């Protein structure tokens, strides 16, 4: 069952996020089970909304590829996360690829 990951991580900077993104390369080599990733910053907090085919897919990606890059980027603490069942997914016609 597909899930939505909602993540908030206080204290993460855009520079740290970009360092992790570059180190992991998820845009160039998408992790198995990933579908959508959206990230933004507000008041010193990183916010992420993802869609994954399963919570296990995200957990595998975190353990195999993401955790070491997070540590190397000097990101401290733990994020607030929630996994909820996906009810519906819509992608507007003509939308594809990454945005900067």
C-alpha angles and dihedrals in degrees: 000000000000116000138198116228115207113191133179120182117181118212098023112131127212088245092056091047091050092048090053092046091052094045095049097038096207092158091055095039109024115210118248110269097018118130112161134012125185124174134182141158130234128171095343094313130115113223123194132181116188136173116215131177087235141353087246091060090057093044091051091049091049093051097042103038117000108048097064093048091050090053093046091051089057096243109164134200128017130289125240104244138179131182117204131175113264112241100183138354124201128179116187115241111268095021114126142136132023128314124211 
